[in-house]
């Protein structure tokens, strides 16, 4: 059997693909959505049962499109840091806390004061998005719920449990989000105790499985429900964007995968030489491939800003978007005389500041929808360029970039990002790179290739190169200077706004 099932759980929906390892291509795919519940001031939740229903729906459709083939393996990737708390049977006890939920900002800040060697592997402090601060928040603010929790896990672990009946964690997620010591292959209970959640070490999945290793066989009940033929094994995956690195063959140092979507993610690797790199998540030893350290940069809000602006604020439908893009594209980046900051949900890289907020500067009564949208696109593009610039400043040179994701469906945003970065970019031929990366892991789990690097090199499809426009790149370089100055000047005010200090009555 050469067909594998690749599953991707993202912020807005689930995707399923059938990949043919012999033909080295994706032969079918389907998707299904689910809602997010946003609660003031900074919360975002989803129902894990919605994920399972959506997965079943799109798996059945993808299998039908592929002709109901026998499936040899299944690999899952999901959005990271989306936390589920379950009872002993794996039943969720509460809505899942989405990765973008910022309720645990205080707990994340507290982690910066902990002196432990593992903290050096994640940049010195936990981010508000990660599992550990969310566990700390639950223990502090929902003690009755926390006392009932038998298992706390991420979306990936929840789905794999439903597939196999086995609780496992991915080495990638554990290293990147759980303060797991990937060198010692061990949890750090003394660190959890210092953070106020000593019981966390026992409530996390205890078996940590490498990417590309077999978790176990698929449950017969799931196989019947989804209409799966064959006797597939479930192979460990990881974080959706990170798994895309295998699909794009962006594993070697000097290469970067940039996933543009609801959020932006920048993935690259550096030698495991102990060099400290600031403002990023990591560098994480062995998180992506053994022997290297993975760096994760990114923007918490990217495409979500553009969607919010066009749909929620302007009230436009999908059918109206092409006209808005045409009008905005006619404007040069600096022509709007506007400067925006892309921190609607805080900043991930390089400031690592959950309390930064978005801004538009320079507004006048002459500005219209096109100018405001163009400025928002410019802000998101400058945020992406700022990540690459800051890495270069620290000696992490990126000379090969592959881009994928929802950004491919917005030509204005795509070209703006390439122009702002100022480097040639390879465009992946499909907007869902994760499905391809999962196939690489499945191939390794089946023994088709000896390792992830070999499988990635063999299965990666060719990319189409797009080059920056020199004149516009020059504009973006000047705008990036203003962007960075604006952050320095406005940060105290944005912090006050995020904290609600300005809303408090005078003493």
C-alpha positions in Angstrom: 0.0 0.0 0.0 1.3 3.4 -0.9 -1.5 5.7 0.1 -1.4 7.6 3.4 -4.0 9.8 5.1 -2.7 13.3 6.2 -4.8 15.4 8.6 -4.4 19.0 9.5 -6.3 20.8 12.2 -6.1 24.6 11.9 -7.6 27.6 13.5 -10.5 27.8 11.1 -11.1 24.2 10.1 -9.9 20.7 9.5 -8.3 19.4 6.3 -7.7 15.9 5.1 -5.6 14.7 2.2 -4.8 11.3 0.6 -1.1 11.2 -0.5 0.3 8.6 -2.9 3.9 7.9 -1.9 4.5 6.0 -5.1 3.3 8.8 -7.3 4.8 11.4 -4.9 1.7 13.6 -5.0 -1.5 14.5 -3.2 -4.4 12.9 -5.0 -7.4 14.1 -3.0 -8.2 16.6 -0.2 -11.2 18.1 1.6 -11.9 20.5 4.4 -14.5 21.4 6.9 -14.8 24.4 9.2 -15.8 25.0 12.9 -16.4 28.1 14.9 -14.3 30.0 17.4 -15.8 31.8 20.4 -14.1 35.1 21.2 -14.7 36.4 24.7 -13.6 39.8 26.0 -11.0 41.0 26.6 -8.6 38.4 25.2 -10.0 34.9 25.2 -10.6 32.5 22.3 -12.1 29.0 22.7 -13.3 26.1 20.6 -15.2 22.8 21.2 -12.9 19.7 20.7 -15.9 17.7 19.6 -16.3 20.2 16.7 -12.8 19.2 15.6 -13.7 15.5 15.6 -16.9 16.0 13.7 -15.0 18.1 11.1 -12.2 15.6 10.7 -14.7 12.8 10.1 -16.6 14.9 7.5 -13.5 15.8 5.5 -11.8 12.4 5.8 -14.9 10.7 4.2 -15.0 13.2 1.4 -11.2 12.9 0.7 -11.4 9.1 0.7 -14.3 9.2 -1.7 -12.5 11.5 -4.1 -9.5 9.2 -4.0 -11.5 6.2 -4.8 -11.6 4.6 -1.3 -8.0 3.3 -1.4 -6.4 1.2 1.3 -4.6 3.5 3.7 -1.2 2.4 5.2 -0.7 5.2 7.7 -2.2 8.3 9.2 -0.3 11.4 10.4 -1.9 14.4 12.1 -0.7 17.9 12.5 -2.6 20.6 14.5 -2.3 24.2 15.6 0.0 24.3 18.6 -0.8 25.6 22.1 -4.5 24.9 21.9 -5.1 23.2 25.2 -7.6 20.6 26.2 -8.4 19.4 29.7 -9.9 15.9 30.0 -11.1 13.3 32.5 -9.6 9.9 32.7 -11.6 8.7 29.7 -10.4 11.5 27.5 -13.7 13.5 27.6 -13.1 17.2 27.5 -14.1 19.0 30.7 -14.2 22.5 29.2 -13.8 24.3 25.9 -10.3 24.2 24.5 -8.3 27.3 25.1 -7.1 28.4 21.7 -3.5 29.3 20.9 -4.3 33.0 20.5 -6.0 33.2 23.8 -4.0 35.7 25.9 -5.6 35.2 29.4 -2.4 33.8 30.8 -0.2 36.9 30.1 0.6 37.4 33.8 1.6 33.7 34.2 3.8 33.9 31.1 5.5 37.0 32.5 6.1 35.2 35.8 8.0 32.5 34.0 10.8 35.0 33.1 11.8 35.0 36.7 12.5 31.3 37.0 16.1 30.2 36.9 16.2 26.8 35.2 18.4 25.6 32.3 15.4 24.5 30.2 14.1 28.0 30.1 17.2 28.9 28.1 15.9 26.6 25.4 12.8 28.7 24.9 14.3 32.2 25.0 14.3 32.7 28.8 10.5 32.8 29.3 7.3 31.1 28.3 5.0 32.8 25.8 1.4 33.6 26.7 0.2 31.1 24.0 1.9 28.0 25.4 0.4 25.2 27.3 2.3 25.8 30.6 1.1 29.3 31.3 -2.4 28.2 30.4 -2.1 25.4 32.9 -0.9 27.9 35.5 -3.9 30.1 34.8 -6.3 27.2 35.2 -4.7 26.2 38.5 -4.9 29.8 39.8 -8.3 30.9 38.4 -10.3 27.7 38.0 -9.1 25.5 40.9 -12.4 23.4 40.9 -11.9 22.6 37.2 -8.2 22.0 37.6 -8.8 19.5 40.5 -10.9 17.4 38.1 -8.3 17.3 35.3 -6.8 13.8 34.7 -5.1 14.8 31.4 -4.0 18.1 30.0 -2.9 18.1 26.4 -2.8 19.8 23.1 -5.2 19.4 20.2 -2.7 17.0 18.5 -2.6 14.7 21.5 -6.4 14.8 21.8 -6.9 13.7 18.2 -4.2 11.0 18.4 -5.9 9.7 21.5 -9.2 9.5 19.7 -7.5 7.7 16.8 -5.5 5.1 18.9 -6.7 5.1 22.5 -3.2 6.0 23.5 -2.0 9.1 25.3 1.2 10.4 23.6 2.9 13.7 23.1 5.0 14.8 20.1 8.6 15.5 20.8 8.1 18.7 18.8 5.2 20.1 20.8 6.7 19.0 24.1 10.0 20.7 23.4 8.5 23.8 22.0 5.5 24.3 24.3 5.8 22.2 27.5 9.3 23.1 28.9 10.3 19.5 28.1 14.0 18.7 28.2 14.6 17.3 24.7 18.3 16.6 25.4 17.6 14.5 28.5 14.3 13.2 27.1 12.6 14.1 30.4 10.0 16.3 32.0 11.2 18.8 34.6 8.9 18.5 37.6 11.0 20.9 39.7 10.4 23.6 37.0 6.6 23.0 37.1 6.7 23.2 40.9 8.5 26.5 40.7 5.8 27.7 38.3 3.1 26.7 40.8 1.8 23.6 39.0 3.7 20.6 40.5 1.0 18.2 39.3 1.5 19.2 35.7 4.3 16.6 35.1 1.9 13.8 35.8 -1.1 15.2 33.9 0.7 15.6 30.6 0.9 12.7 28.2 3.8 10.6 29.5 5.0 8.9 26.3 6.8 11.4 24.1 7.1 10.1 20.5 9.5 11.4 17.8 8.1 12.8 14.6 7.9 9.9 12.1 7.6 7.2 14.7 4.6 4.9 15.0 2.2 5.7 17.9 0.0 2.6 17.3 -2.7 1.0 15.2 -5.9 2.9 14.3 -8.9 2.0 16.5 -11.3 -0.3 14.7 -14.2 1.9 15.7 -12.7 4.9 14.0 -11.9 2.9 10.9 -15.5 1.8 10.6 -16.9 5.3 11.3 -14.6 6.9 8.7 -14.9 4.2 6.2 -11.1 3.4 6.2 -9.8 0.3 4.4 -6.6 -1.4 5.2 -4.9 -1.6 8.6 -3.4 1.8 9.0 -0.9 2.8 11.7 -0.9 6.2 13.3 2.4 8.0 12.9 3.4 10.9 15.1 3.2 14.4 13.6 3.5 17.8 15.3 2.7 21.5 14.9 1.0 22.3 11.6 3.3 25.0 10.3 6.4 23.2 11.5 5.4 20.0 9.8 5.3 22.0 6.6 9.1 22.3 6.8 9.4 18.7 5.7 7.0 19.3 2.8 9.0 22.2 1.6 12.4 20.6 2.4 13.3 23.6 4.5 15.4 21.7 7.1 19.0 22.7 6.5 20.3 25.9 8.2 20.0 28.9 6.0 16.5 27.9 4.7 13.3 29.3 6.1 9.7 28.3 5.8 7.2 31.2 6.0 3.6 30.2 6.5 1.3 33.1 5.9 -2.2 32.6 7.2 -4.3 33.6 10.2 -1.0 34.1 11.9 2.5 34.1 10.3 5.1 31.5 11.3 8.8 31.6 10.4 10.7 28.3 10.8 14.4 27.9 10.4 17.2 25.9 12.0 20.7 26.6 13.3 23.6 24.4 14.5 23.4 23.0 18.0 26.4 25.1 19.1 24.8 26.9 22.1 24.7 30.4 20.5 22.0 32.4 22.2 19.4 33.9 19.9 16.9 36.4 21.4 13.5 37.5 20.5 12.4 34.2 19.1 10.9 31.0 20.4 13.8 28.6 20.9 16.3 27.6 19.7 14.8 24.2 20.5 17.2 21.2 20.3 16.0 18.3 18.3 12.5 19.7 18.0 12.4 19.4 14.2 15.3 17.2 13.3 18.0 15.6 15.6 21.3 17.4 15.8 20.0 20.9 15.0 18.1 23.6 16.9 14.8 25.0 15.5 13.9 28.6 15.7 10.3 29.7 15.6 9.5 33.3 14.8 6.1 34.7 13.8 3.3 37.2 14.0 0.3 36.4 16.2 -2.1 38.2 13.8 -1.6 38.5 10.1 -4.3 37.4 7.7 -6.7 37.6 10.6 -6.2 41.4 10.5 -6.9 41.7 6.8 -10.0 39.5 7.2 -11.2 41.5 10.3 -10.7 44.8 8.3 -12.5 43.7 5.1 -15.3 41.7 6.7 -16.0 43.0 10.2 -15.1 46.6 9.7 -15.8 47.3 6.0 -18.7 44.8 5.9 -17.4 43.3 2.6 -18.1 39.8 1.3 -15.7 37.5 -0.3 -17.1 38.6 -3.7 -16.2 42.2 -2.9 -12.6 41.5 -2.0 -11.1 41.5 -5.5 -12.2 45.0 -6.1 -10.7 46.1 -2.8 -7.4 44.4 -3.6 -7.3 46.1 -7.0 -7.9 49.5 -5.5 -5.3 48.9 -2.7 -2.7 47.5 -5.1 -2.8 50.7 -7.2 -1.3 52.5 -4.2 2.4 52.5 -3.4 3.2 51.5 0.2 4.3 55.0 1.2 1.7 56.8 -0.9 -1.0 56.2 1.7 1.0 58.3 4.2 -0.2 55.9 6.9 1.8 53.7 9.2 0.1 50.7 11.0 1.4 48.2 13.6 0.3 44.6 13.3 -0.1 43.7 16.9 -3.9 43.1 17.2 -3.2 40.1 19.5 0.2 41.1 20.7 3.7 40.4 19.2 5.5 37.1 19.0 8.8 38.1 17.3 11.0 39.9 17.8 9.5 41.8 20.8 7.8 38.8 22.5 5.2 41.1 24.0 1.6 39.9 24.5 0.6 43.5 25.6 1.4 45.3 22.4 -1.6 46.3 20.4 -2.4 47.3 16.8 -2.4 50.9 15.6 -3.0 53.2 12.6 -1.0 56.4 12.5 -1.5 59.3 10.2 -5.2 59.0 9.5 -7.0 61.9 7.9 -10.5 62.4 6.5 -9.1 61.8 3.0 -8.3 58.2 3.7 -10.6 55.6 2.2 -11.0 51.8 2.5 -8.3 51.1 -0.1 -5.7 53.3 1.7 -6.5 51.8 5.1 -6.4 48.2 3.7 -3.1 49.0 1.9 -1.7 50.2 5.2 -2.8 47.1 7.0 -1.2 44.9 4.3 2.0 46.9 4.6 2.0 46.5 8.4 1.7 42.7 8.2 4.5 42.7 5.5 6.7 44.9 7.6 6.2 42.6 10.6 7.4 39.6 8.5 10.4 41.5 7.3 11.2 42.6 10.9 11.5 38.9 11.9 14.0 38.2 9.1 15.9 41.5 9.8 16.3 40.7 13.5 17.5 37.2 12.9 20.1 38.6 10.4 21.2 41.1 13.0 22.0 38.1 15.3 23.9 36.3 12.7 21.2 33.9 11.5 21.4 34.4 7.7 18.5 33.2 5.6 19.3 32.7 1.9 16.4 30.4 0.9 12.8 31.1 1.7 9.8 29.0 0.8 6.3 30.5 1.4 2.9 28.8 1.6 -0.5 29.2 3.3 -3.5 31.4 2.9 -1.3 34.2 1.8 -1.1 32.6 -1.6 -4.8 33.6 -2.2 -4.1 37.3 -1.6 -1.7 38.5 -4.3 -1.3 42.0 -2.7 -0.3 40.6 0.6 2.0 38.0 -1.0 3.9 40.5 -3.1 4.1 43.0 -0.3 5.7 40.4 1.9 8.3 39.5 -0.7 9.0 43.2 -1.4 9.3 44.0 2.3 11.7 41.0 3.0 13.7 42.0 -0.1 14.7 38.4 -1.0 13.6 35.9 -3.7 10.9 33.6 -2.4 9.9 30.1 -3.6 6.1 29.6 -3.7 4.9 26.2 -2.7 2.5 24.8 -5.3 -0.3 24.1 -2.8 -1.7 26.4 -0.1 -1.6 23.6 2.5 2.0 22.6 3.0 1.2 20.7 6.2 -0.5 17.9 4.3 2.7 17.3 2.4 4.9 17.4 5.5 2.6 14.9 7.2 3.1 12.5 4.3 6.9 12.8 4.8 6.5 11.7 8.4 4.1 8.9 7.4 6.6 7.6 4.8 9.3 7.4 7.5 6.9 5.6 9.9 6.3 3.0 7.2 10.1 2.6 6.6 10.0 3.9 3.0 13.0 6.3 3.8 15.5 6.0 6.6 14.9 9.5 8.0 13.0 12.7 7.7 15.7 14.6 5.8 15.9 11.9 3.1 12.1 11.6 2.8 11.7 15.4 2.6 14.3 15.7 -0.1 12.7 12.9 -2.1 9.1 14.1 -1.8 9.3 17.9 -2.0 7.7 19.2 -5.2 9.3 22.1 -7.2 8.6 25.7 -6.2 8.0 28.7 -8.3 10.3 31.7 -7.6 8.9 35.2 -7.1 11.4 38.1 -6.8 11.0 41.5 -5.0 10.4 44.7 -6.8 13.5 46.8 -6.2 11.7 50.2 -6.0 9.1 48.9 -3.6 11.7 47.2 -1.5 13.4 50.5 -1.0 10.1 52.0 0.2 9.6 49.1 2.7 13.1 49.6 4.0 12.4 53.2 4.9 9.0 52.3 6.3 10.5 49.5 8.4 12.7 52.2 10.2 9.5 54.1 11.0 7.7 50.9 12.1 10.5 50.1 14.6 10.6 53.6 15.9 6.8 53.6 16.4 7.1 50.5 18.5 9.6 52.1 20.7 7.6 55.2 21.2 4.1 53.7 21.5 4.9 50.6 23.6 4.1 52.2 27.0 0.8 53.5 25.7 -0.2 50.3 24.1 0.6 48.4 27.3 -1.6 50.8 29.2 -4.4 50.2 26.7 -4.0 46.4 26.9 -4.1 46.5 30.7 -7.1 48.8 30.8 -5.2 51.3 32.9 -6.5 54.2 30.8 -10.0 53.1 31.5 -9.6 53.3 35.3 -11.1 56.4 37.0 -8.6 58.9 38.4 -7.8 58.5 42.1 
